[in-house]
Amino acid sequence: MDLIQKVKNRQRLTLQEGVALYDLDIFTLGKLADEIRQEKFGKKSYFNINRHINPTNVCADICKFCAYSASRKNPNQYTMTHEEVLDIATKAIQSGAKELHIVSAHNPNDGVEWYMGAFRKIKEKFPSTHIKAMTAAEVDFLHREHGLSYDEVLDLMIENGVDSMPGGGAEIFDEEIRDYLCKGKVTSSQWLEIHQKWHQRGKESNATMLFGHIESREHRIDHMLRLRDLQDKTGGFNAFIPLVYQRENNFLKVTKFLTAHEILKTYAISRILLDNIPHIKAYWATSTINLALIAQEFGADDLDGTIQKESIQSAAGAKSANGLAMDDFVAMIKNAGFIPVQRDSLYNELEVY
Ligand code: SF4
């Protein structure tokens, strides 16, 4: 059957068909993805008021694409105390943040309590604030470093106040590419296993894909289909976030960068292929806000949030260090012809603008 017709019939696509979607012209592909987006969410575009906190950049791992870790290209090593994390959290919550997105490097100098205590102290002070924390790569690091099982780490996260997991550390699942990018870090099957265990606890998470470096189109489709398979079993992913590779300050010698055309096609294809993951997020910190606004017409229904401050992508060249003001964010979504909807971390609607 004709590929376009298959998409219109909402039939599932194979790996080969997913790759073949890239051969469609961008307007046809965008329209197909937009039809699905509109079916699910109309013109609504979701965002939340969040604060990213990155408590340390000291890392035992050596991912080639990383510009954030102090063991790679970042000369400014730091590790926050619990009090410093709590202070940032307090200021963020007082200025309206409803979600704290806490992701750290893999710090071998601090124990499990350094990670968990920060969540616990925030939760004790602000019980209704949603804590999204600990990528599967961090969970695996605590397992490797301190001999805890994945189950033990995940249970500790819940006991100490973590509400949902971010999708980081997925990078690209293809084993050969992954070995080259970040050998030693959580493997693809371990990443999926950790999220499966998290979902089995009744909890939700995001899933990411880092693209635009040395991977092929086929690797991207393979990545999406591995997520689709797990989602069929658990239903626990609430959003898929294609992260555009940031090119500065790292050891990955990429010379050919993605065009906006290829990035938009990838958003659109993810909307078409991932028929069981509700939200496709154009994370503007990696795509730029301008492209994220256009991505709303290519299947994306979520623009993440105001961020307030961000250290990981901005270390590699992204213009996200200071986030965006809420009024500007809302105005930009409206001007692009969409309806801004402030959501909580689990996609309950809080305010329609
Ligand atoms: S990407 Fe994360 S795990 Fe890899 S080196 Fe950077 S901080 Fe460490």
Residues whose N, C-alpha, C, O or C-beta is under 5 A from the ligand:
A	BS01	SF4	C59 D61 I62 C63 C66 S69 A105 H106
